[in-house]
Amino acid sequence: MAEEPGRDSGTERRVLDIVETAITELGGLGKLVQNHALGLIPPVIEASYVLVLHDEHGKSAEQIADHLGISRGAVETVFEAPITDQMPRAEHAAGDFEEFEAHADPETGGEPSTTRLEPEYLAGAVAKFAYAVMQRRSGANP
């Protein structure tokens, strides 16, 4: 019996590779533990599945939602996550910084301008960033 796309060991390996790259890009597990940011990992796993199922298996948002047992809105959030806006927030959340104020100016203070650090908000961007890093390393177009 053939394995269903997205439930095979190759897909699992790709998702794990994205998660490992994300952890590395955020400073490693030790850094995430120190800053209590490990709550980011489960949403990054989910977002990584979304990306692999869409990009490598050609599944639609609805198919992915059904396959993973999540809402279509959660899938679309991953698709729409802007890497450039969210990665600084994720790096800040995983850094040695105190919580920042909502009005901080990212141009002058080097801090993101929002206090939205919930893992679900950042996961899509982190997974997309890690996926793009992996694709660049392998020579594929991100």
N, C-alpha and C positions, 0 to 999 in steps of 0.2 A: 504494500500500500504506500503510495507516494505521500510525502509530508506536505501539508498545506503551506503555501507561501506565508512567511511571517511567523511560522511555528517551527521552523527548521533550525538546525544548529548553526548554519551560516548566518542567518538573521540574528540569532542570539549573539554570535561572535561580533558582528558589526555593531550591535547596540552596546555591548561591553567595551568595544574599542572606543566608541564615542564617549561613553561615560568615563573611561580611563583618561582620555585626552582632556575632557572637561576638568576632571580632578587635578590633573597636572597643570593645566592652564590657570586654575584657581589657587595654585600654590602647594598642592599635595594634600594628602589626607591629614597629616599632622597639623597643617595650617587650618584646615576645616574643623578639626577637632578643637584646636585652641580657641577658635572663634565661634564655636557652637553653630557652625553652618552646615553640619551634616544633614540637616533637614532638607537641604537643597537636592540631595542625591535622588530620592525617589521620584520627584517631579522631572529631573533630568533624564532618568531612565525612561519614563513615560514619553517625554518629548523626543528622545532618541528613537524609540519605537515608531513614533509618528513619522519622523523623517525617513527612516529606512523603509517603512511600509509604503510611503508615498513615492520617494525617489527611486527606490530600487525594485519595488514590486508593483508600482503603478496603481496603487489603491487610491480611491477617492476618499474625501473627508468622511463621508457617511460609512464607507466600507471599513475604514480605520476605526472609527468610533464603535461600530458593531464588533469588530475583531478584538479590540482591547477592552470593550465594556466601559467606555467613557463617553462623555457627551460630545456631540459634533462641535459645540462651541469650544471645548477644550482642544480639539484637534485644530480648529481654525485659529485659535490663539497661538499655537506653535507656528503655523504657517505665516502669521502676521507679525511675529515677534521681530522687532528691529534690533539687529545685532549691535549696531553702532550706538544706540541709545541705552541699551540694557547692560552690555558688558562692563562699562565703568561702574554701574550700580552693583553688579555681581562681584567685581574685584574689590569694591569698597566694602561690601558686606563681608567678604572673606578676609579683609585686611585688618590691620592693628588699629583701626580708627574708632573713635567714640561715635555714637549715633549722631548723625548730622541733622541740622535744622532744615525744614522744608524750603526755606527761602534762600539757602546757600546758592551762590552763583558758581556754576561749574567752570566758567571761564576764568574767574579770578581766584576761587578757592580750591580748585582741584577736586571738588566734591560734587556728586550728583545733586540735582535740584529737587529730588523727591525723597520722601521717607518710605516709599513703597518697596520694601525689601522682602516681601513674602516670597517663599520659594516658588510658588506656582506662577508668580508674575515674572520671575527671572529665568525659569527653567527652559523655556523655548529659546530664548536668546543664547543661553549658555550652550545648549545642545547644538543649535545652529552654528555657533562659533566653532565648537569642537569638531563638528562634522566638516566644516569648511577647512579647518586645519588639516584634518585627515585627508581630505580630497586633494589639497595642495601638496601634501607630502607624497601622495601616491601618483601625482601628475595629472589627476582628473580636474576638470573645471568645476569650481564650487558653485 
